[in-house]
Amino acid sequence: MRHADRRYVVALALLGVVTAGLVLAQAEALATVLAGGGGLSVLVAVVAARGVFGWLGRVVAQREAASVKAALRKRVLRHGTGSTGAVTTLVVKGLDAIEPYLAGYLPQLVVSVTVPVAVLVRLSFADWTAALTIAVTLPLVPVFAALVGMHTRERTRRQWEGLAEVGGHFLDVVRGLGTLRLFGRAAAQAGTVRAMAGAHASATMRTLRVAFLSALVLELVATLSVALVAVPVGLRLLHGGVTLHVALLVLLLAPEAYLPLRAAGAQFHASAEGLAVLEQAFAARPRAEVVGRRPPDLRIATIECDRVSVRYPGRDGLALDGVSLTLSPGERVALVGPSGVGKSSLLAVLLGEVEPCAGRVLVDGVDLRDLDRAAWLRQLAWVPQRPTLFPGTVGENIALGAEGADVVTAARAVGLGDLVAARHPLSAGERQRVALARALVRDSARVLLLDEPTSRLDGRTEDTVLRVARDFSRGRTTLVVAHRPALLDEVDRVVELR
């Protein structure tokens, strides 16, 4: 368990203990006020304190959930196996489902332990018969919740597997749409996706049906249990068996004993999908990788592409055909040529995402495939043509470039200083600037790879991006895929691919 996770558990435990104390204090103060004993100011203070600590607990839980989601995204992207579509569905959509578990169910689970225990201890001194009734009926709520939860969890796991299958298949179909249209299979695949989506919708409705029925069971059990406490206390109050203050205290604390368990049961159903996603995320084990040689310092190293060719599976012809190119240290080179000639493929080769089917890439005479890939990537900064943004703020997306980075300075440099905390959808130009800011925060980068960084920008934004790229590329080896003339003025040499 990470140190931050241990701190989160300790924080939840402390908040649970404080919440239990405030529940008892609120019931005591309210019973005193209703019994005519005064103390209204104390009641107001306790209610305010309970509200403050409730807000503080939600803030702590939301921050921990955001931190865990970011860590799991990195883990899945680094070690995830399976189809690209399944990994994409897990990273973009799936991991958001763990937030109800971390920020909802776990905090409520702690409260469901501390509050009932505190209520039982207090009532054992005030009215032992009411405390005994609660002690006997209280376990019924978690027992029924566990029985229903086991059934719901399996259904939810199947629901998530269906969603991952639909998302993965849909992405694979979209990526191969050109081939499907060529062979007249697009309509058939559309029918397959439609059938899979319908099956997933049916599974979702079955899961929701079980969740609603289980909520009804929990509410019924809790209501009957409270009635078993309230009715005898009321009768004893009529016959003088208990004082008004004690009767009010019992009536106020009895629902508080059952409420956390009912809420935990409801939160469990909301977080069941998150549990299924967590299992899949932690199932991503580190791939066995051969540790290669440490790459040279790219500030002084020469990168040479020696007759590099690339062929993608399932495609006819070569995406890149025998390209030779030498990048001297600190040189800025532009790649030009018609669409489809392989410019982006060459960048993918340098990133290590695509392995050449012929030829090789030499770094100071050493084959790129023999170098340690993690160390190689630490010296690269990449601005893709279509950057991917994940759910979260602009600042969180920029911080993917490097941990502990100066996100605010990078955002201001690309004109996004006012949007660091924003979560709303971004325009194409703003997304491109986020990608450039990710590169800026990589201080260790010695090579800059730009894939048409200004292709969807207006003139003013293009000037901003060019200025920032010019400053950042100074002293760094830069390879830029360029279509627009403005980029060609910023390089030392232009290479045309045919």
N, C-alpha and C positions, 0 to 999 in steps of 0.2 A: 504493500500500500504506500502511495506517495505521501510525503510529509504534509502536503496541502490537504490530502484526503483525511488524514488523521486530525488535522486542525478543524476540518469541517465537522467531523463526528463529535469532537469535543465541544465545538460551538453549538451544535444542535442539542447536545446533552445539557449544556448550561442554560440555553434558552428554554428547554423543556422544564427544567427545575424551576426557573423563574416564572414560567407560565403557570405551573401548578401552584406556586405560592400566591400569585396574583388571583387565580381562580378562587382560592380559599379566602383571601382577603376581600375580594369583591362580594362573595356570598355573605361573609360575616358583616360587612358594612351595610349591605342592602337589607339583610334581616334585621339589623339594629334600627335602621331608618324606618322600615315598615312596622316594626314593633313599637315605634314611638320613642326610641331612645336617642334621636338626634344623630349627628355624625355625617351630615350630608356632604360636607367638604371633603371628608375622608373618602367617601364613595366616589366623588368626582375625580379625586386624585388617583385612586386605584384604577378606575375605568380608563383614564388618560394614559396611565403607565402601561396598562394592558394593550392599548392601541399602539403605543410607541414600540413596545417589544414585539408585537405582531408584525409591524412594518419592518423592524430591524431583521427579524427572522426571514421575511420574504426577500429582503435585499441580499442577505448572506447566501440564501439558497439560490437565487438567480445568478449571482456571480459565480458560484461554484459550478452550476450547471453549464454556464457559458465556457468556463475554463475546461471542464471535462470534455465538452463537445469539441472544442478546438484541439485538445490532445488526441482524441479518438479519430478526428478527421486526418490528422497527420499520420496516425498509426495505420489507418486503413489505406491511405494513399501510398504509404511506404511499403506495406506488407500485404495489402489486399490481394486475394486470388479470385479466380472466376472471370466471367465475361466483363468487358468494360462497362456494359450497361448495368449489370448488377452492382458493380463497385460504385458507379455514378449514382445510382438510386440510393445506395446506402449512405454515401457521403452528403449528397445534396438534400435528400428528403428524409431518409431514415433516421439519422442521428438527431434530428430535431425532436423525435418522439421520446428521447430519454429525458427531456426537460421535466415533464410531469412526474417522472419517477424521482429524479434528484431533487427538484424544487418543490414537489407536492407530496409524494408518498412518504419519502424518508423523514422529512420534518414532522409530518403528521403521525408517523409511526412512533417517533420519540415521545410526542405529546400523549399518545394513546397509552404509553407506559407510565409516565410520571403523574399525569392528572388523576386517573382512576386510583392509583395507589395513595396519592395524597388525600383524595376524597374519603377513601375507606378508613385511613388512619384518623382523620378528623371526626368522621361520624361514629367511629368506635368509642370515642370519648363523649360525644353528644347524645347518641341514641344507638345502642348496640344492636337492637332488633332491626332497625333500618340498614345498618352496616352489614348485618348478616344476610339480609335479603339481597342487597346489592352484590355481596361476595358470591352468593349462590347463582344469581342470574347473569352476572357480568360475563362469565366465560362462554355463555351461549352465543354472544355476538361474534367473537373471533372464531368459534367452532363452525358456525354457519358460513361465515365469510371464507374460511379455509376450504370448506367443502365446495362452495360455489366457485371459489377462486381457482382451484385446481382444474375445474372444467373450463373456465374462461381462459386460463392461461394457454391451454393447448389450442383452443380455437383461435386465440389471438396470434399465436405463433404461425398457425397455418395461414391466417389472414396476411401477416407480414411477408411470409414466403411467397404468397400469391402476388402481392404488390411488387416485390423485388423481381419476380419473374416477368410481370407485365412491363415494368420499367425497363428492364434489361432487354427484353425482346423488342420493345418499341424503339429503343435507341439503336439496336443493331439493324432493325429494318430501315430506319431513317438513314443510317450511314451507308447502307447498301441499296438505297432507293434507285439509283441510276442503273445498277445491274438488274434489279427486279423489273424495272420498266423495260429494259432492253430485252428481257426474256419473257415479258408478258405475265409476270407473277405478282405484280403490285397489288392487284385487286384481291388475289387469294390471301396474301399476307395481311391486307387490311381486314379481311374477314377473320383471320386468326387472332389479330390484336383485339378486334371487337369481341370475340368470344371469350378471350382471356380476361378482358376488362369486365364483361358481364359476370363471369365466375367470381372475380374478386369482389364485385359489388354485392353479390349474393352472400359471400362469406362474411363481408363486413356487416350486413344486416343481421345475419345469424349471431354474430358476436355481440352486436348492440342489443339484440333481443335478450340474450342471456344476462348482459350487464344490467339492463333495466329490471328484469325479474329478480336478480340477486339484490339490487338496491331495495326493492319492495320487501323482500324477506328480512333484510337487516333493519329496515325501518319498523316493521311489524314486531320483531323481537325486542327492539329497544323500547318501543312504545308500551308494550305489555309489561316489560320489566319495570319501567318507571311507574306504571299504574299499580303494580304489586307493592311498591314502596309508598306511593302517595295516598292510596285509599286507607291502609291501616293507620298511617300517621294522622290523617284527617279525623278518623273515628276516635283515635286516642285523644286528640286535641279536644273534641267535643265532650269527652268524659273526664277531662282534666288529667289525663295520663302524662301529657307533656306540656311544656310551656309554649307560648306563642313564638318566642325567639327560636327555640329548638325546632319546632315544627316548620317554621319558615326556612331555617337553615337546611333541614333535610330536603324540603321541596325544591330549594334552589340548587343544592349540590347533587341530587340524584340525577337530573338530566346531564349535568356536567360530567358525570362518571361515564355515561354511555356515549355522549356526543363525540369524543375523540375517536372511539372505535368505529362508530358509524362513518365518520369522515374518512378514516383510514381505509375502510372498505370501499367507499366511493372513489378515493384517490387510487386505490389499487387497480380498479378497472380502467381508469384514465391512463395509468402508467403501464398497463400490461404490455402494450405494443413496445414501449421503451425497454422492457426487460428482454423481449425477443430480439430487439435490435442490439442490445448490449451483448447478448450471447454471440450474435454473429460478428460483432465488431471485435470482441476478444478472441474469437476463433481465428482471426487473422494472425498467424504466426510469422515471425521473421523468416524470410526466405534464406535458404543457405546460399551465401554468396562467397565467392572466392575473393579474398582480399588481395587486390592488385598492388602494384608499385605506387608509391607516393608520387603524384604528378609534380612536375617542376613548377617553379614560380612563373606564372604566365606573364609577368611584367617583363621578363627577359627571354621567354621561350618563343620559338617559331612554330606555328601550326601549319601543317601541310596536308592537303587532301590529294591523295595519289590515285588518280583514275577511279574515283568512287562511283559505284553504281548501286541503285536501290530498286528492288522489285517488291511490290506489296502483294500479299497472298490474295488469290482470287481475281487479280487484275492482269490483263494482257499488256505486254510491253513493260518498259522500264520507266519508273518515275524519275530516275536520275541516271544519266548514261555517261559514264567515264569522265567525270568532272575532275579536273586537277586545278588546285588553287593553293597559293601560299600566302599566309598572313604573317607579316613581320610584327615584332613587338611594338605596340602602340599605334599600329597602322589602322586607318579607318577605310573600309572597303565597302562599296555598294554593289549589290547583285541586282541586275536588271534582266529583263527578258519577258516573253509572253507568259500568260497564265498557263499553268500545267507543265512548265518546263523543269520544275524540280527545285525551285528556290527554297521553299519552306521545308522540303525534304532534306536539303543540305543542312539547314539549321537543326533539324531533328537528329541527323547523324552526329553533329557536333555535341548535341545535348546527351547523346547516348540512348535516346529513345528508339532509334531505328538502327539496325546493324546492316552495314552494306553487304550486298550479295557478291560484290566484287570490289577490289581496291581496298584502301585502308586510309585511316587518318593518323598521321604521325605528329607527335608532340615532342619536339627536340629529338626526333629520331626514334621515339618509342611509340609503339602502336597504342592507340587510344583504348583498345580492348584489354590491354594489359595493365591499365592504370586503375587505381581505386576510384570507383565511380562517385562515391559520396564526397571524397576530397576534391575530385574534379569539379563536381557541381557547385561546391562552395566557392569556386573561383569564377563562376559564371553568373551573369544576370540576363534574364530573358524577358522580352516584352512581346507576347504573342499577338497575332493578328486579331483574334477573337478571345479576349481574356475571360476567364471563368470567375464569377463572384459567388461567394457562399453567403447564406443567411447571416446577418449580423451587420454591424456598423461599417462605414467606410474605413474607419481607423483599424478595425479588426481585420478587414480584408487586406489593407496595406501591410499590417504586421506579419502576414504570412511570409513576407520576404525575408524576415530575420527576426529572431527573438531579441527582446530588449532594445528594439530599434527606436529612433527618434521619429515617430510616426507624424507628429504635428509638423515638424520642419519639412518632411518630405511632402506632406499634403499641401502645405503652403507653397512649396516650390512649383507644384504643378497646378496651382490655382484651385485646390480643394480644401483650403483651410477652414472654410465655413461649414464643410460637410463631414468633418471627422466623426461626429456623433450621429450622423444621419443614417436612417435605415430604409428610406424610401427608394423605389426603383430609380436607377441611374440611366442617363442617356448614353448613346454609343460613345460619344466623346468623353464623358465622365468616366465610363468604364475603361477606356483606353488610358486615361490619365491615372487611374488607380493602378493599372498594370505598370506604368512608368514609375510611379511612386514606390511600388514593390521593388523595382530594380534599384532605386535610389537608396533604400535603406540597407542594401547589401554592401556594406563597406569592404567586405573581403573580395568582392568581385573584381577580377582583372580583365575579363573578356565580356563585352556587351553584345548580345544578339538581339537585333530589332527586326521584327517581321511586319513590314508596312505599318509603322506606328502612327502614321497620320492619315491612313486611308479613309477614315470616316469622320474627319474633323473639319470644322469650318476654318476660314483663314486665320482668325484671331487665335483660336485654340491651337492651330497648327504652329503658329509663331511661338506660343508658350512652350509647347512640347519640344520644338526644335532648339529653343534656347536652353532648356533644361538638359536635353540629350547632348547638346554641344558641350556644356560644362561638365556633365558626368563622364562623357567619353574621353575627355582630355587625359592623356597618359594611359588610356586603356585601349587594348585591341578591340576594334569594333567591326562587326559584320552586319550590314543592314540591307534588308530586302526593300527595294525602292521602286515605286511606280511614278511618284509625283516629282516634278523637277526640283522642288525646294530642297528635297533631301540630297540631291546630287551635289549641291553647292557645299555640303557639310563634310564631304569625304575627300580622301586623298587619291582614291583610285576607283574606277568603275569597271566592273567585270560583267560581261554579257553572257548569259547562258542561252543556248539554242537547242 
